[in-house]
Amino acid sequence: MLRRSFLNFSQRVSRNPDASLGLLLATLICSIVFSPIVMEYQSIGGTLFSCLMIASLVLTLRSLTENSPKTRLWLQITGIAIVILRAVVELPNPPEWLPFFTLIASMLFHLGMMLMLIRHLFSVKPQAEKLLAAINFYLLTGITFSYLYLLVNLFTPGAFDLANQSISSWPDYLYFSFVTLTTLGYGDILPLSSLAQSLVSLEAIVGVLSPTVMIARFVGK
């Protein structure tokens, strides 16, 4: 019974853009809220949570990439790569480079999701779908910039005034990214290098312009 219910749910999501975008939104919110908490305790549970999030995201692909087979393939490959890399990280004595490649795969996956949503937003779709696509795009912007900030600080230590400069400090960058995207600017984390400051400026601009452009598009219809 449970298996049949799950199959019915997955089929509904894979065929209905509204359901896919709704699941994507719920998954992103859960990822933003719970991932930083889970990552404080590196465990198999954290890995299972990450894999569940990716599996939920991949489930949304079918109905949202009907006209974009290349984008679907990109997302499927990077999504599967993340799941495999996350699983291998839990093995005894994993290679030191493994978390870095997991980070790269995650960033490419989220960039692919953003590209998919942009196409959906500017296509001939119902307004409800476009609204969900716009909200998801905004959340993905904050997540993707957090990966960029982490990469910058890994390659140029001291780019941000954070004591912890490792992959495990990603929750700090996620928090900083959304503080920047929403232009709150608490000032508890500061960009110090020129590249970091440029990225922060770019995200702040995107954070202001994205809602403006999307609202104008909706009102103009």
Phi, psi and chi 1 to 4 in degrees:
 res  aa     phi    psi   chi1   chi2   chi3   chi4
   1 MET       -  -46.5 -175.2   66.8 -179.5      -
   2 LEU   -64.2  -40.9 -178.4   61.1      -      -
   3 ARG   -63.9  -41.8 -179.2  180.0  179.1 -177.0
   4 ARG   -64.4  -40.9 -178.4  178.2  -62.2  177.4
   5 SER   -62.7  -41.0  -60.5      -      -      -
   6 PHE   -65.4  -40.7  175.1   77.1      -      -
   7 LEU   -64.8  -41.2  -71.0  175.3      -      -
   8 ASN   -63.3  -40.8  -69.7  -23.5      -      -
   9 PHE   -64.3  -45.6  172.9   75.1      -      -
  10 SER   -64.5  -36.7   62.3      -      -      -
  11 GLN   -68.1  -39.4  -71.0  175.6   -4.5      -
  12 ARG   -63.7  -43.9  179.4 -174.3  174.4 -171.6
  13 VAL   -65.4  -41.8  169.4      -      -      -
  14 SER   -71.1  -16.0   63.4      -      -      -
  15 ARG  -109.4  -16.9  -64.1  173.3 -178.0  174.4
  16 ASN  -112.4  112.7 -171.2  -28.7      -      -
  17 PRO   -58.7  -38.6  -24.0   34.0      -      -
  18 ASP   -61.2  -46.2  -81.8  -27.3      -      -
  19 ALA   -65.8  -37.7      -      -      -      -
  20 SER   -64.5  -45.2  -64.2      -      -      -
  21 LEU   -68.2  -35.0  -71.5  166.1      -      -
  22 GLY   -66.0  -42.8      -      -      -      -
  23 LEU   -65.6  -39.3  176.0   60.5      -      -
  24 LEU   -60.9  -43.5  176.0   59.5      -      -
  25 LEU   -63.0  -45.8  177.7   59.1      -      -
  26 ALA   -62.3  -39.5      -      -      -      -
  27 THR   -66.8  -42.9  -57.1      -      -      -
  28 LEU   -64.4  -41.7  -69.9  176.7      -      -
  29 ILE   -63.6  -44.0  -68.5  174.9      -      -
  30 CYS   -61.5  -40.6  -72.3      -      -      -
  31 SER   -64.0  -43.8  178.9      -      -      -
  32 ILE   -66.7  -40.9  -67.7  167.9      -      -
  33 VAL   -77.9  -43.5  173.3      -      -      -
  34 PHE   -99.6  -25.4  -64.5  110.0      -      -
  35 SER   -57.3  -46.7  -72.1      -      -      -
  36 PRO   -59.8  -36.3  -25.0   35.3      -      -
  37 ILE   -68.2  -43.8  -60.8  173.2      -      -
  38 VAL   -67.2  -38.7  172.1      -      -      -
  39 MET   -69.3  -15.3  -74.1 -169.4   67.0      -
  40 GLU   -67.7  -21.4  -71.6 -176.0    3.0      -
  41 TYR  -123.3   87.9  -52.1   96.1      -      -
  42 GLN   -62.6  111.9  -65.9  -65.7  -32.2      -
  43 SER  -155.3  174.2   62.9      -      -      -
  44 ILE   -63.9  -35.0  -65.5  177.6      -      -
  45 GLY   -59.1  -40.6      -      -      -      -
  46 GLY   -63.6  -40.2      -      -      -      -
  47 THR   -65.0  -43.0  -62.0      -      -      -
  48 LEU   -62.9  -38.7  -69.1  176.2      -      -
  49 PHE   -63.0  -45.4  177.2   81.4      -      -
  50 SER   -62.4  -42.8  -61.5      -      -      -
  51 CYS   -65.3  -37.6  -67.5      -      -      -
  52 LEU   -64.8  -39.9  179.0   61.6      -      -
  53 MET   -63.0  -45.2  -68.2  -65.1  100.0      -
  54 ILE   -65.2  -41.6  -64.6  -61.3      -      -
  55 ALA   -61.2  -39.1      -      -      -      -
  56 SER   -65.6  -39.2  -61.4      -      -      -
  57 LEU   -66.6  -43.0  -66.7  175.1      -      -
  58 VAL   -62.9  -33.1  171.7      -      -      -
  59 LEU   -62.3  -25.6 -174.2   62.1      -      -
  60 THR   -82.8   -3.9   67.2      -      -      -
  61 LEU   -72.1  -38.7  -63.2  179.8      -      -
  62 ARG   -56.8  -53.1 -178.2  174.7  177.0 -179.2
  63 SER   -75.4  -19.0   62.4      -      -      -
  64 LEU   -95.2  -10.1  -60.0  177.6      -      -
  65 THR  -125.8   30.2   56.5      -      -      -
  66 GLU   -59.3  -37.4  -71.0 -179.7  -17.3      -
  67 ASN  -102.0   11.7  -59.2  -39.7      -      -
  68 SER  -134.9   72.1  -54.0      -      -      -
  69 PRO   -62.5  -32.6   20.0  -31.2      -      -
  70 LYS   -68.1  -41.7  -68.3 -177.2  179.3  179.3
  71 THR   -64.3  -41.1  -57.7      -      -      -
  72 ARG   -61.3  -44.2  179.3 -172.3  -63.0 -177.1
  73 LEU   -63.3  -42.3 -179.7   61.1      -      -
  74 TRP   -57.5  -47.5  176.8    3.6      -      -
  75 LEU   -68.1  -38.3  -68.2  169.7      -      -
  76 GLN   -65.6  -43.8  -71.9  173.7  -21.7      -
  77 ILE   -65.5  -48.1  -67.9  174.4      -      -
  78 THR   -69.2  -34.7   52.2      -      -      -
  79 GLY   -64.6  -45.1      -      -      -      -
  80 ILE   -64.6  -39.1  -67.5  172.1      -      -
  81 ALA   -61.2  -41.0      -      -      -      -
  82 ILE   -62.8  -45.3  -65.4  169.5      -      -
  83 VAL   -60.8  -44.4  172.7      -      -      -
  84 ILE   -65.5  -46.2  -65.9  174.6      -      -
  85 LEU   -63.4  -40.8  -69.5  171.1      -      -
  86 ARG   -63.3  -37.3  -74.9  -71.3  -58.9  174.9
  87 ALA   -68.4  -40.7      -      -      -      -
  88 VAL   -68.6  -31.3  175.4      -      -      -
  89 VAL   -59.2  -30.4  165.8      -      -      -
  90 GLU   -77.3   -9.9  -67.3  -61.5  -33.8      -
  91 LEU   -70.8  155.5  -63.8  176.3      -      -
  92 PRO   -61.7  134.1  -22.2   33.4      -      -
  93 ASN    53.3   58.3  -59.0  -41.3      -      -
  94 PRO   -70.1  156.1   27.8  -35.1      -      -
  95 PRO   -59.9  148.0  -21.0   31.4      -      -
  96 GLU   -65.7  -27.6  -65.8 -177.6   -1.3      -
  97 TRP   -80.4  -10.1   49.0  -96.8      -      -
  98 LEU   -62.8  -47.1 -159.1   57.9      -      -
  99 PRO   -59.8  -34.1  -24.3   34.5      -      -
 100 PHE   -63.7  -45.4  173.8   76.3      -      -
 101 PHE   -69.4  -30.5  -80.9   96.0      -      -
 102 THR   -63.2  -40.5  -54.4      -      -      -
 103 LEU   -63.2  -44.3  174.9   64.2      -      -
 104 ILE   -62.3  -44.8  -65.5  -64.3      -      -
 105 ALA   -62.3  -40.0      -      -      -      -
 106 SER   -63.6  -42.5  -61.6      -      -      -
 107 MET   -65.0  -42.9 -173.7  173.7   66.5      -
 108 LEU   -64.6  -37.5  -68.5  175.5      -      -
 109 PHE   -63.5  -46.3 -179.8   81.4      -      -
 110 HIS   -70.3  -32.8  -74.8   85.0      -      -
 111 LEU   -63.9  -39.9  -77.0  171.7      -      -
 112 GLY   -62.9  -39.3      -      -      -      -
 113 MET   -63.4  -39.9  -63.9  -72.4  -76.8      -
 114 MET   -64.7  -41.7  -68.0  176.7   69.1      -
 115 LEU   -61.5  -42.8  176.2   62.3      -      -
 116 MET   -60.8  -42.5  174.2 -169.9   70.9      -
 117 LEU   -71.1  -35.7  -69.9  171.1      -      -
 118 ILE   -61.0  -45.0  -79.5  -69.7      -      -
 119 ARG   -62.9  -39.3  -70.4  177.4  175.5  174.6
 120 HIS   -66.8  -39.0 -158.8   82.3      -      -
 121 LEU   -66.9  -36.2 -176.6   60.9      -      -
 122 PHE  -103.1   23.6  -72.0   91.9      -      -
 123 SER  -107.1  178.2   60.9      -      -      -
 124 VAL   -85.1   90.6 -178.1      -      -      -
 125 LYS  -132.9  160.6  -60.6  -71.0 -177.1 -179.5
 126 PRO   -60.1  152.2  -23.3   33.1      -      -
 127 GLN   -61.7  -35.1  -70.2  -67.0   83.1      -
 128 ALA   -62.2  -41.0      -      -      -      -
 129 GLU   -65.4  -42.0  -73.5 -174.2   27.6      -
 130 LYS   -65.7  -36.0  -68.8 -175.4  177.6 -178.2
 131 LEU   -65.4  -44.5  178.8   59.8      -      -
 132 LEU   -64.0  -39.7  -75.3  171.4      -      -
 133 ALA   -62.7  -39.4      -      -      -      -
 134 ALA   -65.9  -41.9      -      -      -      -
 135 ILE   -65.1  -44.3  -63.8  171.5      -      -
 136 ASN   -62.5  -40.7  -77.0  -46.5      -      -
 137 PHE   -61.5  -41.3  178.6   83.6      -      -
 138 TYR   -62.8  -44.2 -168.4   77.5      -      -
 139 LEU   -66.1  -40.4  -64.8  179.0      -      -
 140 LEU   -66.1  -30.5  -80.2  167.7      -      -
 141 THR   -60.4  -46.9  -59.9      -      -      -
 142 GLY   -62.8  -40.8      -      -      -      -
 143 ILE   -66.2  -44.2  -64.7  173.5      -      -
 144 THR   -65.9  -40.8  -56.9      -      -      -
 145 PHE   -64.5  -30.9  -93.4   96.1      -      -
 146 SER   -63.5  -36.8   70.5      -      -      -
 147 TYR   -66.1  -40.7  -65.2  134.1      -      -
 148 LEU   -62.5  -43.9  -70.4  173.4      -      -
 149 TYR   -61.6  -42.6  -64.5  145.2      -      -
 150 LEU   -63.9  -42.1  179.7   52.5      -      -
 151 LEU   -62.8  -42.6  -76.6  173.6      -      -
 152 VAL   -59.9  -44.1  168.3      -      -      -
 153 ASN   -73.7  -24.3 -148.1   28.4      -      -
 154 LEU   -73.1  -40.4  -72.9  175.6      -      -
 155 PHE   -81.5  -31.1  -77.8  108.8      -      -
 156 THR  -127.8   81.0   56.9      -      -      -
 157 PRO   -52.9  135.9  -25.1   34.7      -      -
 158 GLY    95.5    3.3      -      -      -      -
 159 ALA   -65.1  -27.7      -      -      -      -
 160 PHE  -126.3  153.4  -67.0   85.9      -      -
 161 ASP   -84.4   61.5   62.1  -20.4      -      -
 162 LEU  -116.4  133.6  -73.5  171.4      -      -
 163 ALA   -70.1  -38.7      -      -      -      -
 164 ASN   -88.6  114.2 -172.6    3.9      -      -
 165 GLN  -118.5   64.4  -63.4  174.6   -4.0      -
 166 SER  -140.4  173.6   64.8      -      -      -
 167 ILE   -58.9  -33.9  -60.8  -67.3      -      -
 168 SER   -67.7  -11.4   61.8      -      -      -
 169 SER   -88.0    9.4   62.4      -      -      -
 170 TRP   -53.6  -40.1  173.3   71.8      -      -
 171 PRO   -55.4  -33.1  -27.1   35.8      -      -
 172 ASP   -64.2  -39.9  -66.7  -34.2      -      -
 173 TYR   -73.1  -32.7  -64.9   95.5      -      -
 174 LEU   -63.6  -45.7 -179.0   65.8      -      -
 175 TYR   -60.7  -47.3  158.3   76.1      -      -
 176 PHE   -63.3  -37.6  172.7   73.3      -      -
 177 SER   -63.4  -44.5  179.5      -      -      -
 178 PHE   -74.4  -29.9  -82.7   99.4      -      -
 179 VAL   -63.1  -38.2  167.6      -      -      -
 180 THR   -73.7  -44.8  -57.4      -      -      -
 181 LEU   -59.8  -38.6 -175.7   67.2      -      -
 182 THR   -89.6    3.5   55.0      -      -      -
 183 THR    56.9   33.5   65.0      -      -      -
 184 LEU   -70.9  -46.1  -73.9  174.6      -      -
 185 GLY    60.1   58.7      -      -      -      -
 186 TYR   -64.1  -33.0  -72.3  134.4      -      -
 187 GLY    86.9    6.2      -      -      -      -
 188 ASP   -79.3  -19.0   50.6  -13.5      -      -
 189 ILE  -126.3  130.7  -60.0  175.6      -      -
 190 LEU  -122.8  137.4  -62.9  174.7      -      -
 191 PRO   -79.0  131.6   29.0  -32.4      -      -
 192 LEU  -109.6  -35.6  -58.5  179.1      -      -
 193 SER   -84.0  162.8   72.6      -      -      -
 194 SER   -64.1  -42.1  -61.4      -      -      -
 195 LEU   -64.4  -43.4  178.0   57.0      -      -
 196 ALA   -62.1  -41.7      -      -      -      -
 197 GLN   -65.8  -36.5  -68.7  170.5   -6.6      -
 198 SER   -65.1  -43.3  -63.6      -      -      -
 199 LEU   -64.8  -40.0  -74.4  175.1      -      -
 200 VAL   -63.7  -42.5  168.1      -      -      -
 201 SER   -62.2  -42.0  -61.5      -      -      -
 202 LEU   -62.9  -43.7  177.2   61.0      -      -
 203 GLU   -65.7  -39.0 -175.9  177.2   16.9      -
 204 ALA   -62.0  -40.1      -      -      -      -
 205 ILE   -64.6  -45.4  -67.4  171.0      -      -
 206 VAL   -61.8  -40.1  171.9      -      -      -
 207 GLY   -62.3  -31.4      -      -      -      -
 208 VAL   -84.3  -42.5  172.3      -      -      -
 209 LEU   -77.4  -35.5  -69.7 -177.7      -      -
 210 SER   -55.6  -54.3  -69.3      -      -      -
 211 PRO   -61.2  -36.6  -22.2   34.7      -      -
 212 THR   -62.8  -48.0  -56.6      -      -      -
 213 VAL   -64.9  -42.1  171.4      -      -      -
 214 MET   -67.8  -41.1  -68.2  172.4 -175.0      -
 215 ILE   -64.1  -42.8  -69.2  172.8      -      -
 216 ALA   -60.9  -37.5      -      -      -      -
 217 ARG   -67.3  -41.3 -179.9  166.8  177.9   78.5
 218 PHE   -68.2  -42.9  -69.0  134.8      -      -
 219 VAL   -67.2  -32.9  171.1      -      -      -
 220 GLY   -73.0  -11.9      -      -      -      -
 221 LYS   -83.0      -  -68.8  -66.0 -177.4  179.8
